[in-house]
Amino acid sequence: MSYPGPPPTSPPPPGWRPPVVAEPTPPRTLPPQDHTALTTAERQAQLVTWAVGAGAGVVALLLSCVLVGRLLG
């Protein structure tokens, strides 16, 4: 079995050109970042994440103790 090749194509009409897209304006400059404020916000967010995780862990531990206590008792 041999590959016959791709199907024949027809050439575009004479004078055809792809559509021209308008050149976009260059992007604006971004405002400067306050690295100290960003670091402070990240630390606060990390503290909240740890607190929520610790709370969920305590609830899971208490539920596990209650369930095991009911199974054994």
CHARMM-style PDB file with segment names, atoms N, HN, CA, C and O in Angstrom:
ATOM      1  N   MET     1       0.844  -1.166   0.000  1.00  0.00      PROA
ATOM      2  CA  MET     1       0.000   0.000   0.000  1.00  0.00      PROA
ATOM      3  C   MET     1       0.894   1.236   0.000  1.00  0.00      PROA
ATOM      4  O   MET     1       1.815   1.335   0.810  1.00  0.00      PROA
ATOM      5  N   SER     2       0.633   2.158  -0.885  1.00  0.00      PROA
ATOM      6  HN  SER     2      -0.115   2.078  -1.543  1.00  0.00      PROA
ATOM      7  CA  SER     2       1.454   3.372  -0.953  1.00  0.00      PROA
ATOM      8  C   SER     2       0.571   4.600  -0.723  1.00  0.00      PROA
ATOM      9  O   SER     2      -0.633   4.587  -0.979  1.00  0.00      PROA
ATOM     10  N   TYR     3       1.191   5.620  -0.248  1.00  0.00      PROA
ATOM     11  HN  TYR     3       2.169   5.630  -0.040  1.00  0.00      PROA
ATOM     12  CA  TYR     3       0.492   6.881   0.035  1.00  0.00      PROA
ATOM     13  C   TYR     3       0.375   7.675  -1.261  1.00  0.00      PROA
ATOM     14  O   TYR     3       1.395   7.989  -1.875  1.00  0.00      PROA
ATOM     15  N   PRO     4      -0.850   8.012  -1.697  1.00  0.00      PROA
ATOM     16  CA  PRO     4      -0.996   8.721  -2.967  1.00  0.00      PROA
ATOM     17  C   PRO     4      -0.662  10.203  -2.871  1.00  0.00      PROA
ATOM     18  O   PRO     4      -0.577  10.874  -3.900  1.00  0.00      PROA
ATOM     19  N   GLY     5      -0.474  10.724  -1.688  1.00  0.00      PROA
ATOM     20  HN  GLY     5      -0.544  10.179  -0.853  1.00  0.00      PROA
ATOM     21  CA  GLY     5      -0.152  12.139  -1.541  1.00  0.00      PROA
ATOM     22  C   GLY     5      -1.391  12.949  -1.199  1.00  0.00      PROA
ATOM     23  O   GLY     5      -2.502  12.419  -1.207  1.00  0.00      PROA
ATOM     24  N   PRO     6      -1.213  14.211  -0.903  1.00  0.00      PROA
ATOM     25  CA  PRO     6      -2.351  15.050  -0.536  1.00  0.00      PROA
ATOM     26  C   PRO     6      -3.229  15.342  -1.751  1.00  0.00      PROA
ATOM     27  O   PRO     6      -2.774  15.225  -2.889  1.00  0.00      PROA
ATOM     28  N   PRO     7      -4.467  15.716  -1.515  1.00  0.00      PROA
ATOM     29  CA  PRO     7      -5.333  16.038  -2.643  1.00  0.00      PROA
ATOM     30  C   PRO     7      -4.865  17.323  -3.324  1.00  0.00      PROA
ATOM     31  O   PRO     7      -4.205  18.148  -2.691  1.00  0.00      PROA
ATOM     32  N   PRO     8      -5.190  17.501  -4.583  1.00  0.00      PROA
ATOM     33  CA  PRO     8      -4.748  18.722  -5.269  1.00  0.00      PROA
ATOM     34  C   PRO     8      -5.476  19.952  -4.702  1.00  0.00      PROA
ATOM     35  O   PRO     8      -6.624  19.871  -4.265  1.00  0.00      PROA
ATOM     36  N   THR     9      -4.787  21.060  -4.723  1.00  0.00      PROA
ATOM     37  HN  THR     9      -3.854  21.125  -5.078  1.00  0.00      PROA
ATOM     38  CA  THR     9      -5.367  22.315  -4.235  1.00  0.00      PROA
ATOM     39  C   THR     9      -5.507  23.289  -5.397  1.00  0.00      PROA
ATOM     40  O   THR     9      -4.803  23.199  -6.402  1.00  0.00      PROA
ATOM     41  N   SER    10      -6.427  24.211  -5.227  1.00  0.00      PROA
ATOM     42  HN  SER    10      -6.999  24.284  -4.410  1.00  0.00      PROA
ATOM     43  CA  SER    10      -6.589  25.230  -6.269  1.00  0.00      PROA
ATOM     44  C   SER    10      -5.922  26.514  -5.793  1.00  0.00      PROA
ATOM     45  O   SER    10      -6.029  26.855  -4.615  1.00  0.00      PROA
ATOM     46  N   PRO    11      -5.248  27.223  -6.663  1.00  0.00      PROA
ATOM     47  CA  PRO    11      -4.564  28.449  -6.249  1.00  0.00      PROA
ATOM     48  C   PRO    11      -5.589  29.555  -5.954  1.00  0.00      PROA
ATOM     49  O   PRO    11      -6.696  29.536  -6.494  1.00  0.00      PROA
ATOM     50  N   PRO    12      -5.221  30.513  -5.101  1.00  0.00      PROA
ATOM     51  CA  PRO    12      -6.136  31.618  -4.822  1.00  0.00      PROA
ATOM     52  C   PRO    12      -6.307  32.496  -6.066  1.00  0.00      PROA
ATOM     53  O   PRO    12      -5.491  32.447  -6.986  1.00  0.00      PROA
ATOM     54  N   PRO    13      -7.378  33.300  -6.082  1.00  0.00      PROA
ATOM     55  CA  PRO    13      -7.575  34.173  -7.242  1.00  0.00      PROA
ATOM     56  C   PRO    13      -6.438  35.184  -7.365  1.00  0.00      PROA
ATOM     57  O   PRO    13      -5.799  35.513  -6.365  1.00  0.00      PROA
ATOM     58  N   PRO    14      -6.178  35.678  -8.568  1.00  0.00      PROA
ATOM     59  CA  PRO    14      -5.086  36.647  -8.735  1.00  0.00      PROA
ATOM     60  C   PRO    14      -5.355  37.913  -7.927  1.00  0.00      PROA
ATOM     61  O   PRO    14      -6.482  38.407  -7.873  1.00  0.00      PROA
ATOM     62  N   GLY    15      -4.315  38.418  -7.310  1.00  0.00      PROA
ATOM     63  HN  GLY    15      -3.400  38.017  -7.354  1.00  0.00      PROA
ATOM     64  CA  GLY    15      -4.426  39.647  -6.535  1.00  0.00      PROA
ATOM     65  C   GLY    15      -4.926  39.430  -5.116  1.00  0.00      PROA
ATOM     66  O   GLY    15      -5.106  40.390  -4.367  1.00  0.00      PROA
ATOM     67  N   TRP    16      -5.151  38.174  -4.739  1.00  0.00      PROA
ATOM     68  HN  TRP    16      -5.004  37.394  -5.347  1.00  0.00      PROA
ATOM     69  CA  TRP    16      -5.648  37.914  -3.389  1.00  0.00      PROA
ATOM     70  C   TRP    16      -4.540  38.125  -2.374  1.00  0.00      PROA
ATOM     71  O   TRP    16      -3.399  37.712  -2.582  1.00  0.00      PROA
ATOM     72  N   ARG    17      -4.892  38.774  -1.276  1.00  0.00      PROA
ATOM     73  HN  ARG    17      -5.819  39.109  -1.107  1.00  0.00      PROA
ATOM     74  CA  ARG    17      -3.958  38.987  -0.166  1.00  0.00      PROA
ATOM     75  C   ARG    17      -4.678  38.661   1.142  1.00  0.00      PROA
ATOM     76  O   ARG    17      -5.894  38.825   1.232  1.00  0.00      PROA
ATOM     77  N   PRO    18      -3.956  38.209   2.138  1.00  0.00      PROA
ATOM     78  CA  PRO    18      -4.616  37.987   3.429  1.00  0.00      PROA
ATOM     79  C   PRO    18      -5.082  39.323   4.016  1.00  0.00      PROA
ATOM     80  O   PRO    18      -4.481  40.360   3.734  1.00  0.00      PROA
ATOM     81  N   PRO    19      -6.147  39.313   4.829  1.00  0.00      PROA
ATOM     82  CA  PRO    19      -6.630  40.573   5.396  1.00  0.00      PROA
ATOM     83  C   PRO    19      -5.580  41.212   6.296  1.00  0.00      PROA
ATOM     84  O   PRO    19      -4.858  40.521   7.016  1.00  0.00      PROA
ATOM     85  N   VAL    20      -5.506  42.520   6.248  1.00  0.00      PROA
ATOM     86  HN  VAL    20      -6.093  43.081   5.664  1.00  0.00      PROA
ATOM     87  CA  VAL    20      -4.552  43.275   7.056  1.00  0.00      PROA
ATOM     88  C   VAL    20      -5.205  43.611   8.386  1.00  0.00      PROA
ATOM     89  O   VAL    20      -6.322  44.127   8.431  1.00  0.00      PROA
ATOM     90  N   VAL    21      -4.498  43.315   9.465  1.00  0.00      PROA
ATOM     91  HN  VAL    21      -3.590  42.896   9.428  1.00  0.00      PROA
ATOM     92  CA  VAL    21      -4.998  43.607  10.802  1.00  0.00      PROA
ATOM     93  C   VAL    21      -4.324  44.875  11.298  1.00  0.00      PROA
ATOM     94  O   VAL    21      -3.112  45.041  11.160  1.00  0.00      PROA
ATOM     95  N   ALA    22      -5.120  45.771  11.878  1.00  0.00      PROA
ATOM     96  HN  ALA    22      -6.105  45.636  11.990  1.00  0.00      PROA
ATOM     97  CA  ALA    22      -4.558  47.019  12.397  1.00  0.00      PROA
ATOM     98  C   ALA    22      -3.580  46.719  13.532  1.00  0.00      PROA
ATOM     99  O   ALA    22      -3.832  45.835  14.352  1.00  0.00      PROA
ATOM    100  N   GLU    23      -2.510  47.422  13.579  1.00  0.00      PROA
ATOM    101  HN  GLU    23      -2.306  48.140  12.913  1.00  0.00      PROA
ATOM    102  CA  GLU    23      -1.496  47.235  14.607  1.00  0.00      PROA
ATOM    103  C   GLU    23      -2.029  47.779  15.935  1.00  0.00      PROA
ATOM    104  O   GLU    23      -2.423  48.944  16.003  1.00  0.00      PROA
ATOM    105  N   PRO    24      -2.049  46.962  16.991  1.00  0.00      PROA
ATOM    106  CA  PRO    24      -2.559  47.466  18.271  1.00  0.00      PROA
ATOM    107  C   PRO    24      -1.600  48.459  18.905  1.00  0.00      PROA
ATOM    108  O   PRO    24      -0.407  48.475  18.602  1.00  0.00      PROA
ATOM    109  N   THR    25      -2.137  49.277  19.780  1.00  0.00      PROA
ATOM    110  HN  THR    25      -3.107  49.264  20.026  1.00  0.00      PROA
ATOM    111  CA  THR    25      -1.282  50.227  20.484  1.00  0.00      PROA
ATOM    112  C   THR    25      -0.420  49.479  21.487  1.00  0.00      PROA
ATOM    113  O   THR    25      -0.833  48.429  21.979  1.00  0.00      PROA
ATOM    114  N   PRO    26       0.747  49.982  21.799  1.00  0.00      PROA
ATOM    115  CA  PRO    26       1.598  49.292  22.772  1.00  0.00      PROA
ATOM    116  C   PRO    26       0.947  49.311  24.157  1.00  0.00      PROA
ATOM    117  O   PRO    26       0.193  50.233  24.468  1.00  0.00      PROA
ATOM    118  N   PRO    27       1.228  48.309  24.987  1.00  0.00      PROA
ATOM    119  CA  PRO    27       0.619  48.273  26.314  1.00  0.00      PROA
ATOM    120  C   PRO    27       1.108  49.422  27.184  1.00  0.00      PROA
ATOM    121  O   PRO    27       2.216  49.933  27.020  1.00  0.00      PROA
ATOM    122  N   ARG    28       0.245  49.806  28.111  1.00  0.00      PROA
ATOM    123  HN  ARG    28      -0.655  49.390  28.244  1.00  0.00      PROA
ATOM    124  CA  ARG    28       0.628  50.897  29.014  1.00  0.00      PROA
ATOM    125  C   ARG    28       1.624  50.380  30.044  1.00  0.00      PROA
ATOM    126  O   ARG    28       1.742  49.171  30.244  1.00  0.00      PROA
ATOM    127  N   THR    29       2.325  51.270  30.682  1.00  0.00      PROA
ATOM    128  HN  THR    29       2.230  52.252  30.519  1.00  0.00      PROA
ATOM    129  CA  THR    29       3.270  50.851  31.719  1.00  0.00      PROA
ATOM    130  C   THR    29       2.501  50.559  33.000  1.00  0.00      PROA
ATOM    131  O   THR    29       1.537  51.247  33.333  1.00  0.00      PROA
ATOM    132  N   LEU    30       2.934  49.545  33.697  1.00  0.00      PROA
ATOM    133  HN  LEU    30       3.718  48.985  33.426  1.00  0.00      PROA
ATOM    134  CA  LEU    30       2.277  49.159  34.936  1.00  0.00      PROA
ATOM    135  C   LEU    30       2.725  50.071  36.071  1.00  0.00      PROA
ATOM    136  O   LEU    30       3.844  50.583  36.051  1.00  0.00      PROA
ATOM    137  N   PRO    31       1.857  50.277  37.063  1.00  0.00      PROA
ATOM    138  CA  PRO    31       2.265  51.098  38.199  1.00  0.00      PROA
ATOM    139  C   PRO    31       3.322  50.370  39.020  1.00  0.00      PROA
ATOM    140  O   PRO    31       3.395  49.142  38.986  1.00  0.00      PROA
ATOM    141  N   PRO    32       4.132  51.109  39.750  1.00  0.00      PROA
ATOM    142  CA  PRO    32       5.162  50.453  40.570  1.00  0.00      PROA
ATOM    143  C   PRO    32       4.505  49.643  41.688  1.00  0.00      PROA
ATOM    144  O   PRO    32       3.413  49.974  42.151  1.00  0.00      PROA
ATOM    145  N   GLN    33       5.184  48.582  42.111  1.00  0.00      PROA
ATOM    146  HN  GLN    33       6.071  48.313  41.735  1.00  0.00      PROA
ATOM    147  CA  GLN    33       4.659  47.724  43.163  1.00  0.00      PROA
ATOM    148  C   GLN    33       5.285  48.088  44.507  1.00  0.00      PROA
ATOM    149  O   GLN    33       6.464  48.430  44.594  1.00  0.00      PROA
ATOM    150  N   ASP    34       4.471  48.006  45.537  1.00  0.00      PROA
ATOM    151  HN  ASP    34       3.513  47.729  45.467  1.00  0.00      PROA
ATOM    152  CA  ASP    34       4.946  48.228  46.902  1.00  0.00      PROA
ATOM    153  C   ASP    34       5.291  46.859  47.487  1.00  0.00      PROA
ATOM    154  O   ASP    34       4.417  46.162  48.004  1.00  0.00      PROA
ATOM    155  N   HSD    35       6.549  46.481  47.406  1.00  0.00      PROA
ATOM    156  HN  HSD    35       7.259  47.047  46.986  1.00  0.00      PROA
ATOM    157  CA  HSD    35       6.966  45.145  47.818  1.00  0.00      PROA
ATOM    158  C   HSD    35       6.766  44.915  49.313  1.00  0.00      PROA
ATOM    159  O   HSD    35       6.462  43.797  49.728  1.00  0.00      PROA
ATOM    160  N   THR    36       6.930  45.942  50.114  1.00  0.00      PROA
ATOM    161  HN  THR    36       7.177  46.851  49.777  1.00  0.00      PROA
ATOM    162  CA  THR    36       6.734  45.794  51.561  1.00  0.00      PROA
ATOM    163  C   THR    36       5.273  45.477  51.866  1.00  0.00      PROA
ATOM    164  O   THR    36       4.984  44.597  52.676  1.00  0.00      PROA
ATOM    165  N   ALA    37       4.355  46.189  51.224  1.00  0.00      PROA
ATOM    166  HN  ALA    37       4.590  46.905  50.566  1.00  0.00      PROA
ATOM    167  CA  ALA    37       2.928  45.940  51.450  1.00  0.00      PROA
ATOM    168  C   ALA    37       2.533  44.567  50.920  1.00  0.00      PROA
ATOM    169  O   ALA    37       1.711  43.884  51.530  1.00  0.00      PROA
ATOM    170  N   LEU    38       3.106  44.156  49.794  1.00  0.00      PROA
ATOM    171  HN  LEU    38       3.774  44.711  49.299  1.00  0.00      PROA
ATOM    172  CA  LEU    38       2.810  42.836  49.250  1.00  0.00      PROA
ATOM    173  C   LEU    38       3.283  41.735  50.201  1.00  0.00      PROA
ATOM    174  O   LEU    38       2.569  40.756  50.420  1.00  0.00      PROA
ATOM    175  N   THR    39       4.456  41.888  50.752  1.00  0.00      PROA
ATOM    176  HN  THR    39       5.036  42.683  50.574  1.00  0.00      PROA
ATOM    177  CA  THR    39       4.991  40.897  51.682  1.00  0.00      PROA
ATOM    178  C   THR    39       4.126  40.817  52.933  1.00  0.00      PROA
ATOM    179  O   THR    39       3.850  39.724  53.428  1.00  0.00      PROA
ATOM    180  N   THR    40       3.695  41.972  53.449  1.00  0.00      PROA
ATOM    181  HN  THR    40       3.919  42.859  53.047  1.00  0.00      PROA
ATOM    182  CA  THR    40       2.832  41.991  54.627  1.00  0.00      PROA
ATOM    183  C   THR    40       1.509  41.299  54.343  1.00  0.00      PROA
ATOM    184  O   THR    40       1.034  40.510  55.160  1.00  0.00      PROA
ATOM    185  N   ALA    41       0.909  41.587  53.191  1.00  0.00      PROA
ATOM    186  HN  ALA    41       1.295  42.228  52.527  1.00  0.00      PROA
ATOM    187  CA  ALA    41      -0.364  40.962  52.831  1.00  0.00      PROA
ATOM    188  C   ALA    41      -0.203  39.457  52.655  1.00  0.00      PROA
ATOM    189  O   ALA    41      -1.084  38.695  53.053  1.00  0.00      PROA
ATOM    190  N   GLU    42       0.897  39.020  52.071  1.00  0.00      PROA
ATOM    191  HN  GLU    42       1.613  39.640  51.748  1.00  0.00      PROA
ATOM    192  CA  GLU    42       1.130  37.584  51.890  1.00  0.00      PROA
ATOM    193  C   GLU    42       1.288  36.886  53.240  1.00  0.00      PROA
ATOM    194  O   GLU    42       0.793  35.773  53.418  1.00  0.00      PROA
ATOM    195  N   ARG    43       1.966  37.518  54.181  1.00  0.00      PROA
ATOM    196  HN  ARG    43       2.369  38.422  54.035  1.00  0.00      PROA
ATOM    197  CA  ARG    43       2.144  36.916  55.508  1.00  0.00      PROA
ATOM    198  C   ARG    43       0.807  36.814  56.234  1.00  0.00      PROA
ATOM    199  O   ARG    43       0.537  35.817  56.904  1.00  0.00      PROA
ATOM    200  N   GLN    44      -0.029  37.841  56.104  1.00  0.00      PROA
ATOM    201  HN  GLN    44       0.190  38.650  55.559  1.00  0.00      PROA
ATOM    202  CA  GLN    44      -1.344  37.791  56.747  1.00  0.00      PROA
ATOM    203  C   GLN    44      -2.206  36.696  56.118  1.00  0.00      PROA
ATOM    204  O   GLN    44      -2.908  35.971  56.824  1.00  0.00      PROA
ATOM    205  N   ALA    45      -2.152  36.580  54.809  1.00  0.00      PROA
ATOM    206  HN  ALA    45      -1.582  37.169  54.236  1.00  0.00      PROA
ATOM    207  CA  ALA    45      -2.923  35.536  54.128  1.00  0.00      PROA
ATOM    208  C   ALA    45      -2.429  34.155  54.531  1.00  0.00      PROA
ATOM    209  O   ALA    45      -3.231  33.238  54.709  1.00  0.00      PROA
ATOM    210  N   GLN    46      -1.136  33.997  54.674  1.00  0.00      PROA
ATOM    211  HN  GLN    46      -0.484  34.741  54.529  1.00  0.00      PROA
ATOM    212  CA  GLN    46      -0.585  32.706  55.089  1.00  0.00      PROA
ATOM    213  C   GLN    46      -1.027  32.372  56.509  1.00  0.00      PROA
ATOM    214  O   GLN    46      -1.326  31.215  56.804  1.00  0.00      PROA
ATOM    215  N   LEU    47      -1.071  33.360  57.385  1.00  0.00      PROA
ATOM    216  HN  LEU    47      -0.828  34.299  57.145  1.00  0.00      PROA
ATOM    217  CA  LEU    47      -1.513  33.139  58.757  1.00  0.00      PROA
ATOM    218  C   LEU    47      -2.977  32.709  58.782  1.00  0.00      PROA
ATOM    219  O   LEU    47      -3.338  31.796  59.524  1.00  0.00      PROA
ATOM    220  N   VAL    48      -3.816  33.349  57.987  1.00  0.00      PROA
ATOM    221  HN  VAL    48      -3.523  34.091  57.384  1.00  0.00      PROA
ATOM    222  CA  VAL    48      -5.231  32.968  57.909  1.00  0.00      PROA
ATOM    223  C   VAL    48      -5.358  31.543  57.379  1.00  0.00      PROA
ATOM    224  O   VAL    48      -6.166  30.766  57.887  1.00  0.00      PROA
ATOM    225  N   THR    49      -4.574  31.195  56.370  1.00  0.00      PROA
ATOM    226  HN  THR    49      -3.918  31.826  55.957  1.00  0.00      PROA
ATOM    227  CA  THR    49      -4.618  29.843  55.804  1.00  0.00      PROA
ATOM    228  C   THR    49      -4.231  28.804  56.854  1.00  0.00      PROA
ATOM    229  O   THR    49      -4.888  27.772  56.985  1.00  0.00      PROA
ATOM    230  N   TRP    50      -3.171  29.078  57.592  1.00  0.00      PROA
ATOM    231  HN  TRP    50      -2.636  29.917  57.485  1.00  0.00      PROA
ATOM    232  CA  TRP    50      -2.754  28.145  58.633  1.00  0.00      PROA
ATOM    233  C   TRP    50      -3.819  28.025  59.714  1.00  0.00      PROA
ATOM    234  O   TRP    50      -4.080  26.923  60.197  1.00  0.00      PROA
ATOM    235  N   ALA    51      -4.442  29.142  60.105  1.00  0.00      PROA
ATOM    236  HN  ALA    51      -4.230  30.037  59.712  1.00  0.00      PROA
ATOM    237  CA  ALA    51      -5.472  29.111  61.146  1.00  0.00      PROA
ATOM    238  C   ALA    51      -6.679  28.291  60.697  1.00  0.00      PROA
ATOM    239  O   ALA    51      -7.210  27.494  61.471  1.00  0.00      PROA
ATOM    240  N   VAL    52      -7.114  28.483  59.452  1.00  0.00      PROA
ATOM    241  HN  VAL    52      -6.683  29.130  58.823  1.00  0.00      PROA
ATOM    242  CA  VAL    52      -8.250  27.716  58.934  1.00  0.00      PROA
ATOM    243  C   VAL    52      -7.888  26.235  58.851  1.00  0.00      PROA
ATOM    244  O   VAL    52      -8.700  25.378  59.200  1.00  0.00      PROA
ATOM    245  N   GLY    53      -6.697  25.935  58.401  1.00  0.00      PROA
ATOM    246  HN  GLY    53      -6.037  26.631  58.117  1.00  0.00      PROA
ATOM    247  CA  GLY    53      -6.254  24.538  58.327  1.00  0.00      PROA
ATOM    248  C   GLY    53      -6.167  23.899  59.708  1.00  0.00      PROA
ATOM    249  O   GLY    53      -6.565  22.748  59.887  1.00  0.00      PROA
ATOM    250  N   ALA    54      -5.653  24.637  60.679  1.00  0.00      PROA
ATOM    251  HN  ALA    54      -5.330  25.572  60.534  1.00  0.00      PROA
ATOM    252  CA  ALA    54      -5.561  24.104  62.041  1.00  0.00      PROA
ATOM    253  C   ALA    54      -6.960  23.880  62.614  1.00  0.00      PROA
ATOM    254  O   ALA    54      -7.208  22.867  63.269  1.00  0.00      PROA
ATOM    255  N   GLY    55      -7.864  24.809  62.372  1.00  0.00      PROA
ATOM    256  HN  GLY    55      -7.663  25.631  61.840  1.00  0.00      PROA
ATOM    257  CA  GLY    55      -9.241  24.644  62.841  1.00  0.00      PROA
ATOM    258  C   GLY    55      -9.898  23.424  62.218  1.00  0.00      PROA
ATOM    259  O   GLY    55     -10.576  22.664  62.909  1.00  0.00      PROA
ATOM    260  N   ALA    56      -9.705  23.229  60.931  1.00  0.00      PROA
ATOM    261  HN  ALA    56      -9.154  23.846  60.369  1.00  0.00      PROA
ATOM    262  CA  ALA    56     -10.269  22.056  60.255  1.00  0.00      PROA
ATOM    263  C   ALA    56      -9.642  20.779  60.797  1.00  0.00      PROA
ATOM    264  O   ALA    56     -10.327  19.765  60.929  1.00  0.00      PROA
ATOM    265  N   GLY    57      -8.356  20.810  61.111  1.00  0.00      PROA
ATOM    266  HN  GLY    57      -7.799  21.634  61.004  1.00  0.00      PROA
ATOM    267  CA  GLY    57      -7.688  19.636  61.681  1.00  0.00      PROA
ATOM    268  C   GLY    57      -8.230  19.299  63.063  1.00  0.00      PROA
ATOM    269  O   GLY    57      -8.424  18.127  63.387  1.00  0.00      PROA
ATOM    270  N   VAL    58      -8.476  20.320  63.878  1.00  0.00      PROA
ATOM    271  HN  VAL    58      -8.318  21.272  63.615  1.00  0.00      PROA
ATOM    272  CA  VAL    58      -9.023  20.095  65.217  1.00  0.00      PROA
ATOM    273  C   VAL    58     -10.422  19.503  65.116  1.00  0.00      PROA
ATOM    274  O   VAL    58     -10.751  18.566  65.842  1.00  0.00      PROA
ATOM    275  N   VAL    59     -11.245  20.037  64.227  1.00  0.00      PROA
ATOM    276  HN  VAL    59     -10.978  20.799  63.636  1.00  0.00      PROA
ATOM    277  CA  VAL    59     -12.601  19.513  64.047  1.00  0.00      PROA
ATOM    278  C   VAL    59     -12.542  18.068  63.569  1.00  0.00      PROA
ATOM    279  O   VAL    59     -13.288  17.225  64.067  1.00  0.00      PROA
ATOM    280  N   ALA    60     -11.672  17.770  62.616  1.00  0.00      PROA
ATOM    281  HN  ALA    60     -11.066  18.455  62.211  1.00  0.00      PROA
ATOM    282  CA  ALA    60     -11.543  16.397  62.113  1.00  0.00      PROA
ATOM    283  C   ALA    60     -11.073  15.455  63.221  1.00  0.00      PROA
ATOM    284  O   ALA    60     -11.562  14.329  63.316  1.00  0.00      PROA
ATOM    285  N   LEU    61     -10.141  15.892  64.052  1.00  0.00      PROA
ATOM    286  HN  LEU    61      -9.744  16.807  63.974  1.00  0.00      PROA
ATOM    287  CA  LEU    61      -9.652  15.072  65.152  1.00  0.00      PROA
ATOM    288  C   LEU    61     -10.755  14.807  66.172  1.00  0.00      PROA
ATOM    289  O   LEU    61     -10.911  13.680  66.643  1.00  0.00      PROA
ATOM    290  N   LEU    62     -11.514  15.838  66.512  1.00  0.00      PROA
ATOM    291  HN  LEU    62     -11.387  16.753  66.130  1.00  0.00      PROA
ATOM    292  CA  LEU    62     -12.612  15.661  67.465  1.00  0.00      PROA
ATOM    293  C   LEU    62     -13.671  14.710  66.913  1.00  0.00      PROA
ATOM    294  O   LEU    62     -14.154  13.836  67.632  1.00  0.00      PROA
ATOM    295  N   LEU    63     -14.029  14.872  65.661  1.00  0.00      PROA
ATOM    296  HN  LEU    63     -13.636  15.583  65.077  1.00  0.00      PROA
ATOM    297  CA  LEU    63     -15.004  13.970  65.056  1.00  0.00      PROA
ATOM    298  C   LEU    63     -14.495  12.542  65.020  1.00  0.00      PROA
ATOM    299  O   LEU    63     -15.252  11.604  65.269  1.00  0.00      PROA
ATOM    300  N   SER    64     -13.241  12.374  64.717  1.00  0.00      PROA
ATOM    301  HN  SER    64     -12.626  13.136  64.514  1.00  0.00      PROA
ATOM    302  CA  SER    64     -12.662  11.026  64.706  1.00  0.00      PROA
ATOM    303  C   SER    64     -12.701  10.413  66.102  1.00  0.00      PROA
ATOM    304  O   SER    64     -13.031   9.236  66.248  1.00  0.00      PROA
ATOM    305  N   CYS    65     -12.370  11.194  67.129  1.00  0.00      PROA
ATOM    306  HN  CYS    65     -12.103  12.150  67.010  1.00  0.00      PROA
ATOM    307  CA  CYS    65     -12.403  10.688  68.501  1.00  0.00      PROA
ATOM    308  C   CYS    65     -13.824  10.311  68.910  1.00  0.00      PROA
ATOM    309  O   CYS    65     -14.034   9.288  69.562  1.00  0.00      PROA
ATOM    310  N   VAL    66     -14.797  11.132  68.529  1.00  0.00      PROA
ATOM    311  HN  VAL    66     -14.627  11.963  67.999  1.00  0.00      PROA
ATOM    312  CA  VAL    66     -16.192  10.837  68.863  1.00  0.00      PROA
ATOM    313  C   VAL    66     -16.646   9.559  68.158  1.00  0.00      PROA
ATOM    314  O   VAL    66     -17.282   8.703  68.774  1.00  0.00      PROA
ATOM    315  N   LEU    67     -16.323   9.427  66.874  1.00  0.00      PROA
ATOM    316  HN  LEU    67     -15.807  10.122  66.374  1.00  0.00      PROA
ATOM    317  CA  LEU    67     -16.740   8.243  66.141  1.00  0.00      PROA
ATOM    318  C   LEU    67     -16.090   6.958  66.669  1.00  0.00      PROA
ATOM    319  O   LEU    67     -16.752   5.928  66.788  1.00  0.00      PROA
ATOM    320  N   VAL    68     -14.799   7.025  66.982  1.00  0.00      PROA
ATOM    321  HN  VAL    68     -14.261   7.862  66.886  1.00  0.00      PROA
ATOM    322  CA  VAL    68     -14.106   5.862  67.538  1.00  0.00      PROA
ATOM    323  C   VAL    68     -14.654   5.535  68.918  1.00  0.00      PROA
ATOM    324  O   VAL    68     -14.815   4.365  69.264  1.00  0.00      PROA
ATOM    325  N   GLY    69     -14.942   6.571  69.712  1.00  0.00      PROA
ATOM    326  HN  GLY    69     -14.811   7.522  69.431  1.00  0.00      PROA
ATOM    327  CA  GLY    69     -15.518   6.370  71.036  1.00  0.00      PROA
ATOM    328  C   GLY    69     -16.869   5.691  70.962  1.00  0.00      PROA
ATOM    329  O   GLY    69     -17.179   4.837  71.792  1.00  0.00      PROA
ATOM    330  N   ARG    70     -17.672   6.055  69.987  1.00  0.00      PROA
ATOM    331  HN  ARG    70     -17.421   6.748  69.312  1.00  0.00      PROA
ATOM    332  CA  ARG    70     -18.995   5.412  69.832  1.00  0.00      PROA
ATOM    333  C   ARG    70     -18.850   3.961  69.360  1.00  0.00      PROA
ATOM    334  O   ARG    70     -19.616   3.086  69.764  1.00  0.00      PROA
ATOM    335  N   LEU    71     -17.866   3.723  68.508  1.00  0.00      PROA
ATOM    336  HN  LEU    71     -17.243   4.433  68.179  1.00  0.00      PROA
ATOM    337  CA  LEU    71     -17.661   2.358  68.024  1.00  0.00      PROA
ATOM    338  C   LEU    71     -17.171   1.440  69.133  1.00  0.00      PROA
ATOM    339  O   LEU    71     -17.586   0.284  69.217  1.00  0.00      PROA
ATOM    340  N   LEU    72     -16.287   1.952  69.984  1.00  0.00      PROA
ATOM    341  HN  LEU    72     -15.950   2.891  69.916  1.00  0.00      PROA
ATOM    342  CA  LEU    72     -15.717   1.137  71.079  1.00  0.00      PROA
ATOM    343  C   LEU    72     -16.644   1.075  72.295  1.00  0.00      PROA
ATOM    344  O   LEU    72     -16.614   0.100  73.045  1.00  0.00      PROA
ATOM    345  N   GLY    73     -17.450   2.087  72.490  1.00  0.00      PROA
ATOM    346  HN  GLY    73     -17.475   2.880  71.880  1.00  0.00      PROA
ATOM    347  CA  GLY    73     -18.269   2.160  73.705  1.00  0.00      PROA
ATOM    348  C   GLY    73     -19.604   1.637  73.594  1.00  0.00      PROA
ATOM    349  OT1 GLY    73     -20.359   1.659  74.566  1.00  0.00      PROA
TER     350      GLY     73
END
